[in-house]
Amino acid sequence: MRAVFGLVLIVGIGLAGFAVMMVQDFLAQQAQMAEAQAVPEAVPTKMVYVAKSQLKYGDEITKSNVRRIEWPEAAMPEGVFFEEAALFPENDPRPRYVLRAMEPNEAVMEVKVTQPGEDAGLTSRLVKGMRAFAIKVDVASGVSGFLRPGDRVDVYWTGRVDGVDRASSGEVTKLIETGIQLIAVDQMANGDHSEAMIARTVTVAINPQQVASLAQAQSTGRLSLSLVGNLDDTVAEAIEVDQRSLLGLADAPQIQEKREAPQREICTIRTRRGAEVVETPIACN
């Protein structure tokens, strides 16, 4: 009996030891997994320049208001500055200015700052061959104040055409320019302005031929602007509407009056010569 009891005791102790070993192995594996999760995966980064504080439109970019931080390479914006020599060229000490407002720790990019020596005015928005031209607008023609610098608009002209008979159809409206870019609204060239404002003029960037066309159109009629969507890449077709085409009326048939030439009165004298009667023309009294 004692032998059986001893055997059971030995087996129990062995099973308990085995269970302790299994628990220790399990805890060791859990600890290794926790350590592996605690160590972050290394992400490749690069040093880029960011704004140290909030920068507004027209502010000068200096070494005191920017700093370098590590930026993940996988999320690197296009046109950022990696080196100080690129942002502040040693051979050109002229300052740069902010074109678009930047928040703290926002990357400084080429599209958000001017070139060295350029100001933040309209001249920095004009590419080679383009000119700035101002168009007069009001609440209706200016899209109720929702125009912003950087938007694209279509331009419509409304007026009468000299030398063309439109007495029956009134004025005509015609699309004269499509997809031209606004570079300023009144005296504001900053596109970050978010509130609606009723403008009196908008400035567009166009070529010299378009300047002449819009100047002639503005002096002979009324101009209206139509806002184009940011993702709209369609090209508007030639559009011309008058009163008759708007109402779907057919052109009135042209009635030409035929005037007959007045008949000339002829007076004659009848003379009988035997059986024959001869008529002789004479002047009528």
C-alpha positions in Angstrom: 0.0 0.0 0.0 2.8 2.3 0.9 4.5 1.4 -2.5 1.4 2.5 -4.4 1.1 5.7 -2.4 4.8 6.5 -3.1 4.3 5.8 -6.8 1.3 8.1 -7.1 3.2 10.8 -5.2 6.2 10.5 -7.6 3.9 10.7 -10.6 2.1 13.7 -9.2 5.3 15.6 -8.5 6.5 14.8 -12.0 3.3 16.2 -13.6 3.5 19.3 -11.4 7.1 19.9 -12.5 6.1 19.4 -16.2 3.2 21.9 -15.8 5.6 24.4 -14.2 8.0 24.1 -17.1 5.2 24.5 -19.7 4.0 27.7 -17.9 7.5 29.1 -17.8 8.0 28.5 -21.5 4.6 30.2 -22.3 5.5 33.2 -20.2 8.9 33.5 -21.8 7.3 33.4 -25.3 4.8 36.1 -24.2 7.7 38.3 -22.9 9.6 37.9 -26.2 6.5 38.9 -28.2 5.9 42.0 -26.0 9.5 43.1 -26.4 9.3 42.7 -30.2 6.1 44.8 -30.3 7.6 47.4 -28.0 10.5 48.1 -30.4 9.2 50.4 -33.2 10.1 49.6 -36.8 12.7 51.9 -38.2 11.2 54.4 -40.8 13.6 56.0 -43.2 13.6 59.8 -42.9 15.2 62.9 -44.3 15.8 66.4 -42.8 13.6 69.0 -44.4 12.8 72.6 -43.7 9.5 73.5 -42.0 7.9 76.7 -40.7 8.8 77.3 -37.0 5.8 79.5 -36.5 2.7 80.6 -38.5 3.7 82.4 -41.7 1.2 84.7 -43.5 1.1 85.8 -47.1 3.8 88.3 -47.8 6.0 87.4 -44.8 9.8 87.2 -45.4 11.4 83.8 -45.1 14.4 84.0 -42.8 16.6 81.5 -41.0 14.9 82.4 -37.7 11.3 81.4 -38.7 12.2 78.0 -40.2 13.9 74.9 -38.9 14.9 71.4 -40.0 13.1 68.3 -38.8 13.1 64.6 -39.8 10.3 63.8 -42.3 9.4 60.3 -43.4 10.6 59.6 -47.0 7.4 57.8 -47.9 5.3 60.9 -47.1 7.7 63.5 -48.6 5.9 66.3 -50.4 7.1 67.5 -53.7 9.3 70.6 -53.9 10.5 70.6 -50.3 13.9 72.1 -49.3 16.5 69.6 -47.9 19.6 71.9 -47.7 20.1 75.4 -46.5 21.9 76.3 -49.7 18.7 75.6 -51.7 16.4 77.7 -49.5 19.0 80.5 -48.8 21.4 80.6 -51.8 24.8 82.0 -50.8 25.3 83.6 -54.3 21.9 85.4 -54.1 21.3 87.0 -50.7 18.0 88.6 -51.8 15.0 87.5 -49.6 12.2 85.2 -50.3 8.5 85.9 -49.4 5.5 83.7 -48.5 3.0 83.1 -51.3 0.7 80.8 -49.3 0.0 80.8 -45.6 1.9 78.1 -43.6 1.2 76.6 -40.2 3.8 75.6 -37.6 5.7 72.4 -38.7 4.3 72.7 -42.2 6.9 71.9 -44.9 8.3 74.8 -46.8 7.8 74.1 -50.6 8.8 75.9 -53.7 5.2 76.7 -54.7 4.7 78.4 -51.3 7.6 80.9 -51.5 8.9 83.3 -54.1 12.2 83.1 -55.9 15.1 85.1 -54.3 14.4 88.8 -55.0 10.8 88.4 -56.2 8.1 90.0 -54.2 4.7 88.5 -53.4 2.9 90.7 -55.8 1.3 90.0 -59.1 4.6 89.9 -61.0 5.5 86.7 -59.3 2.2 85.1 -60.6 2.8 85.9 -64.2 4.7 83.4 -66.3 6.6 84.4 -69.4 4.4 85.9 -72.1 1.4 86.5 -69.9 -0.1 89.9 -68.9 -2.3 91.0 -66.0 -5.7 92.5 -67.0 -8.4 93.8 -64.7 -12.1 93.1 -65.4 -14.9 95.1 -63.7 -17.4 93.0 -61.9 -20.4 93.3 -59.5 -22.5 91.0 -57.3 -24.1 89.3 -60.3 -21.2 89.2 -62.8 -18.6 88.3 -60.0 -20.3 85.0 -58.9 -21.7 86.6 -55.7 -18.2 87.1 -54.2 -17.1 83.5 -54.3 -14.1 84.2 -56.6 -10.6 83.5 -55.2 -7.1 84.0 -56.6 -6.2 80.9 -58.4 -9.7 80.1 -59.7 -10.5 79.7 -63.4 -13.4 81.4 -65.1 -15.2 81.6 -68.4 -15.9 85.1 -69.7 -19.2 86.0 -71.5 -19.9 89.2 -73.4 -23.4 90.7 -73.7 -24.2 93.6 -76.1 -25.3 94.7 -79.5 -23.3 94.1 -82.7 -22.9 97.1 -84.9 -23.8 96.6 -88.6 -25.9 93.6 -87.9 -29.7 93.8 -88.0 -30.7 92.5 -84.6 -33.7 94.8 -84.1 -36.0 91.8 -83.7 -33.7 89.7 -81.4 -32.2 92.4 -79.1 -28.8 91.9 -77.5 -26.6 88.9 -78.0 -24.5 87.0 -75.4 -21.4 85.2 -76.5 -18.6 83.1 -74.8 -15.4 84.9 -75.6 -12.8 83.4 -73.3 -12.6 80.1 -71.4 -10.6 78.8 -68.4 -8.6 82.0 -67.7 -6.9 82.1 -64.3 -7.6 84.8 -61.7 -4.5 86.1 -60.0 -6.1 88.7 -57.8 -9.5 89.8 -56.5 -9.6 93.6 -55.9 -6.2 94.2 -54.2 -6.0 90.7 -52.7 -3.7 88.1 -54.3 -3.8 85.7 -51.4 -5.8 82.6 -52.3 -6.0 81.5 -48.6 -8.8 84.0 -47.9 -11.9 81.9 -47.1 -14.7 84.5 -46.6 -16.9 85.7 -49.4 -16.3 89.2 -50.5 -18.0 91.4 -53.1 -15.3 92.5 -55.5 -15.3 95.4 -57.9 -12.5 94.1 -60.1 -10.7 90.8 -60.7 -7.3 90.5 -62.3 -6.7 87.7 -64.8 -3.5 86.3 -66.4 -3.8 86.3 -70.2 -1.7 86.8 -73.3 -1.6 90.2 -75.2 -4.1 89.0 -77.8 -6.6 88.2 -75.1 -5.9 91.5 -73.4 -7.0 93.3 -76.6 -10.1 91.1 -77.0 -11.2 91.7 -73.4 -10.5 95.4 -73.6 -12.6 95.8 -76.7 -15.4 93.6 -75.2 -15.4 95.6 -71.9 -15.7 98.9 -73.7 -18.6 97.8 -76.0 -20.7 95.6 -73.7 -21.0 93.9 -70.3 -18.8 91.1 -69.2 -20.0 88.2 -66.9 -17.8 85.5 -65.3 -18.7 81.9 -64.8 -16.7 79.9 -62.3 -15.0 76.7 -63.5 -14.6 73.7 -61.2 -11.2 72.7 -59.9 -11.4 69.2 -61.5 -13.1 70.3 -64.7 -10.9 69.8 -67.7 -13.5 70.2 -70.4 -13.3 72.8 -73.1 -16.4 74.9 -73.6 -17.7 75.1 -77.2 -18.5 78.3 -79.0 -21.7 79.7 -77.5 -23.9 82.5 -78.8 -27.4 83.2 -77.6 -29.8 86.0 -78.6 -33.5 86.6 -77.6 -35.0 84.5 -80.4 -32.8 81.5 -79.8 -33.4 81.8 -76.1 -37.1 81.6 -76.5 -37.0 79.1 -79.3 -38.6 81.4 -81.9 -38.1 80.9 -85.6 -36.8 83.7 -87.6 -39.6 85.8 -89.1 -39.9 85.4 -92.9 -38.7 88.4 -94.8 -41.5 89.9 -96.9 -40.3 91.8 -99.9 -42.7 94.2 -101.5 -42.7 94.2 -105.2 -43.4 97.6 -106.5 -44.6 97.8 -110.1 -43.3 100.7 -112.2 -46.1 103.2 -112.9 -47.6 102.8 -116.4 -47.2 105.7 -118.7 -50.4 107.1 -120.1 -50.6 107.0 -123.9 -53.0 109.2 -125.9 -53.8 108.4 -129.5 -55.9 109.8 -132.4 -57.9 107.3 -134.5 -58.0 108.0 -138.3 -60.2 106.0 -140.6 -58.7 105.2 -144.0 -61.3 103.4 -145.9 -62.0 100.2 -144.0 -58.8 100.6 -141.9 -58.6 102.5 -138.6 -55.1 103.9 -137.8 -54.1 105.0 -134.2 -51.5 107.8 -134.1 -49.9 108.5 -130.7 -50.0 112.2 -129.5 -49.0 114.1 -126.4 -51.5 113.9 -123.5 -52.8 117.1 -122.0 
